[in-house]
Amino acid sequence: MRRVIRFFRRTREKADGYTIHCWGGVSRSTAVGLGLLYLITGSEREAGDILRRIRPEAGPHRGIVRYFDELLGCRLTPVSDALRSEKLETMRRELDLSADALLEELPAAEADEPERPPVDPRLEPRDPFEGFSPVGYDDGLEELPGAEADDGLEELRPEEADDDLEELPGAESEEE
């Protein structure tokens, strides 16, 4: 935003207009436009009125507008909020989002529903754990080469932990 302000101040005597664009033309570009219109007019309200007239669908980006407020010492945020509120209210009216408009009466359920066509079994949802049983999970370990029924993984009690260290190759006893 600092660069936008510097650019405006450097070109305001020579320029007869500015073109601002972003991908949607609703949020970022209109926020910058609101800031530039404030710089041109010196009035938050007038800047908002002009933006509303030239871009009725404007919904200026709040973060960018707040940054302009910070840098310029103005109060564009309330103007921007009003523009956004007007835009939302217009959308609500156009879409008729009243409860009555959203409700529809469904036909009564028929006792004899028509038969549905068969569904391809590949498209049927299936249980990812189908066929998996935790019972017998370790079945077959004895069949693996080198597998023993007692694999030495029994639980170790804390008082026995030190005893086992002596048995490890290269482990020295504390008594030595």
Secondary structure, 3 states (H helix, E strand, C coil): CHHHHHHHHHHCCCCCCCCCCCCCCCCHHHHHHHHHHHHHHCCHHHHHHHHHHHCCCCCCCHHHHHHHHHHHCCCCHHHHHHHHHHHHHHHHHHHCCCHHHHCCCCCCCCCCCCCCCCCCHHHCCCCCCCCCCCCCCCCCHHHCCCCCCCCCCCCCCHHHHHHHHCCCCCCCCCCC
